[in-house]
Amino acid sequence: MSLPYSGKTIELADGKHTVTGGAYKGIGMDGRSVYKFATREVPRVLSEALANAGLTVDDVDHLLLHQANIRIMETVAQRLGIDFDKGRLGMSSLDGHLPYGQLTVQQPPPL
């Protein structure tokens, strides 16, 4: 993610201190880099956490990721060898009132 800042340094009247005046420009994100990072690091970290807990992917009942991108969730599940249906809870509505994908961006996940 990037949040560019454009400003200039202004010397204060005391001659000893300065401040910066300016503004932030629009926030940006390199989606391809985010995808590559998430699909590489999330499976690695989850595998490490499972190993540290003495568990395997077979012990996982549900995969709940704070992630709104279904492609990332599918790839993470596939790389872990977890059935993607275990991750579908976060991508669908529990009560029919929330649109597809909304539960992945809420915290904590509703169970």
KEKE-3310 file (N, C-alpha, C; in steps of 0.2 Angstrom, whole numbers, plus 5000, padded with zeros to 4 digits):
npx = (5004:5002:5004:5005:5013:5014:5023:5030:5044:5043:5050:5049:5045:5053:5065:5072:5065:5056:5041:5031:5021:5007:4999:4991:4990:4979:4976:4984:4986:4996:4989:4993:5005:5001:4992:5002:5010:5001:4996:5008:5013:5003:4999:5011:5013:5002:5004:5015:5010:5000:5009:5017:5007:5005:4996:4988:4982:4971:4965:4958:4943:4936:4941:4944:4948:4953:4949:4944:4946:4941:4949:4962:4958:4954:4966:4975:4969:4970:4984:4987:4981:4968:4951:4941:4928:4928:4932:4922:4912:4916:4914:4901:4883:4877:4864:4856:4855:4866:4877:4886:4902:4904:4906:4919:4926:4923:4926:4926:4925:4909:4902)
npy = (4994:5011:5028:5042:5058:5075:5089:5104:5111:5122:5135:5140:5155:5157:5153:5141:5130:5119:5115:5104:5107:5101:5089:5073:5062:5052:5035:5020:5004:4990:4978:4965:4963:4962:4950:4941:4941:4938:4925:4918:4920:4919:4904:4899:4905:4900:4886:4885:4890:4879:4868:4872:4871:4858:4852:4848:4851:4843:4844:4856:4864:4875:4888:4904:4919:4936:4942:4949:4945:4933:4925:4925:4918:4906:4901:4901:4891:4880:4879:4875:4863:4862:4859:4870:4872:4873:4886:4894:4899:4912:4918:4919:4923:4921:4922:4926:4940:4947:4953:4943:4940:4950:4946:4943:4955:4959:4961:4954:4938:4932:4919)
npz = (5000:4997:5002:4997:5001:4999:5002:5010:5018:5032:5039:5056:5066:5076:5071:5074:5073:5062:5052:5043:5030:5020:5010:5010:4996:4986:4992:4988:4980:4976:4968:4963:4969:4982:4981:4978:4989:5000:4996:4997:5010:5020:5019:5023:5036:5043:5042:5050:5062:5065:5066:5077:5086:5087:5078:5062:5045:5044:5056:5056:5056:5051:5040:5043:5037:5037:5025:5010:4997:4986:4978:4984:4996:4990:4984:4996:5003:4995:4994:5006:5007:5011:5011:5001:5005:5019:5021:5016:5024:5028:5017:5013:5016:5033:5037:5026:5025:5022:5009:4998:5003:5012:5026:5027:5030:5042:5059:5076:5067:5064:5072)
capx = (5000:5006:5000:5010:5013:5017:5023:5036:5046:5042:5053:5045:5047:5059:5071:5075:5061:5052:5036:5030:5014:5006:4993:4992:4987:4975:4979:4985:4988:4998:4985:4997:5010:4997:4990:5008:5012:4996:4996:5014:5015:4998:5000:5017:5012:4997:5007:5020:5006:4998:5014:5018:5001:5004:4990:4988:4977:4966:4962:4955:4936:4934:4946:4942:4953:4951:4951:4939:4947:4940:4954:4967:4956:4955:4973:4978:4966:4973:4991:4987:4978:4962:4945:4939:4922:4930:4933:4916:4909:4918:4912:4893:4879:4874:4857:4853:4854:4872:4879:4892:4909:4904:4908:4926:4929:4921:4930:4928:4921:4903:4901)
capy = (5000:5018:5034:5048:5064:5080:5095:5108:5112:5129:5138:5144:5162:5157:5151:5135:5124:5119:5111:5102:5108:5098:5085:5066:5060:5046:5029:5016:4997:4986:4971:4959:4961:4960:4944:4936:4941:4934:4918:4915:4921:4916:4897:4898:4906:4895:4880:4886:4890:4873:4864:4874:4869:4851:4851:4847:4854:4839:4846:4862:4863:4881:4893:4911:4924:4942:4944:4950:4943:4926:4922:4924:4913:4899:4899:4899:4884:4875:4878:4872:4857:4862:4859:4877:4873:4875:4893:4897:4902:4919:4921:4919:4925:4916:4923:4928:4947:4951:4951:4939:4943:4955:4943:4943:4961:4961:4958:4947:4934:4930:4911)
capz = (5000:4997:5004:4995:5004:4996:5006:5010:5025:5033:5045:5061:5067:5081:5067:5077:5072:5056:5052:5036:5027:5014:5010:5007:4990:4986:4994:4982:4982:4970:4969:4961:4974:4988:4980:4978:4996:5004:4994:4999:5017:5024:5020:5027:5043:5046:5043:5056:5068:5066:5068:5084:5091:5086:5074:5055:5042:5045:5062:5054:5054:5047:5038:5043:5035:5037:5018:5005:4990:4986:4974:4989:5000:4987:4984:5002:5005:4990:4995:5013:5006:5015:5007:5002:5008:5026:5020:5013:5029:5028:5010:5012:5022:5038:5038:5020:5024:5020:5003:4997:5004:5018:5032:5027:5031:5049:5065:5075:5063:5068:5072)
cpx = (5004:5001:5005:5008:5017:5017:5029:5037:5045:5045:5049:5048:5053:5066:5075:5071:5057:5046:5035:5022:5013:5000:4995:4988:4983:4979:4979:4987:4990:4995:4989:5002:5006:4995:4996:5010:5008:4996:5003:5015:5009:4998:5006:5016:5007:5000:5011:5015:5003:5003:5016:5013:5000:4998:4992:4982:4970:4962:4958:4948:4934:4940:4943:4947:4950:4953:4945:4940:4946:4946:4960:4965:4956:4962:4976:4975:4969:4980:4992:4984:4971:4956:4942:4932:4922:4931:4927:4912:4910:4916:4905:4890:4876:4867:4853:4853:4860:4874:4885:4898:4909:4907:4915:4929:4926:4925:4926:4923:4915:4902:4895)
cpy = (5006:5023:5040:5054:5069:5087:5099:5110:5120:5130:5142:5151:5162:5155:5145:5129:5125:5114:5109:5103:5105:5094:5078:5066:5054:5039:5024:5009:4994:4979:4965:4958:4959:4952:4939:4935:4937:4927:4914:4914:4918:4908:4895:4899:4902:4888:4880:4886:4883:4868:4866:4872:4861:4848:4850:4850:4849:4841:4853:4861:4869:4885:4900:4916:4931:4945:4944:4948:4935:4922:4920:4918:4906:4897:4897:4892:4879:4874:4874:4865:4856:4863:4867:4878:4875:4883:4897:4901:4910:4922:4921:4922:4920:4916:4926:4936:4951:4948:4947:4942:4947:4952:4943:4949:4963:4958:4959:4943:4931:4922:4909)
cpz = (5000:4999:5003:4999:5000:5000:5006:5017:5026:5040:5050:5063:5072:5077:5069:5075:5065:5057:5044:5035:5021:5015:5008:5001:4991:4988:4988:4984:4976:4971:4968:4966:4981:4987:4981:4986:5000:5002:4996:5006:5021:5025:5024:5035:5047:5047:5049:5062:5070:5069:5075:5089:5091:5082:5066:5052:5043:5052:5061:5052:5050:5046:5038:5042:5035:5030:5013:4998:4990:4983:4979:4993:4997:4986:4990:5004:5001:4992:5002:5012:5010:5010:5007:5005:5016:5026:5018:5018:5029:5022:5009:5018:5026:5038:5032:5020:5022:5014:5003:4998:5010:5024:5033:5030:5038:5054:5071:5070:5067:5067:5075)
residu = (MET:SER:LEU:PRO:TYR:SER:GLY:LYS:THR:ILE:GLU:LEU:ALA:ASP:GLY:LYS:HIS:THR:VAL:THR:GLY:GLY:ALA:TYR:LYS:GLY:ILE:GLY:MET:ASP:GLY:ARG:SER:VAL:TYR:LYS:PHE:ALA:THR:ARG:GLU:VAL:PRO:ARG:VAL:LEU:SER:GLU:ALA:LEU:ALA:ASN:ALA:GLY:LEU:THR:VAL:ASP:ASP:VAL:ASP:HIS:LEU:LEU:LEU:HIS:GLN:ALA:ASN:ILE:ARG:ILE:MET:GLU:THR:VAL:ALA:GLN:ARG:LEU:GLY:ILE:ASP:PHE:ASP:LYS:GLY:ARG:LEU:GLY:MET:SER:SER:LEU:ASP:GLY:HIS:LEU:PRO:TYR:GLY:GLN:LEU:THR:VAL:GLN:GLN:PRO:PRO:PRO:LEU)
# end
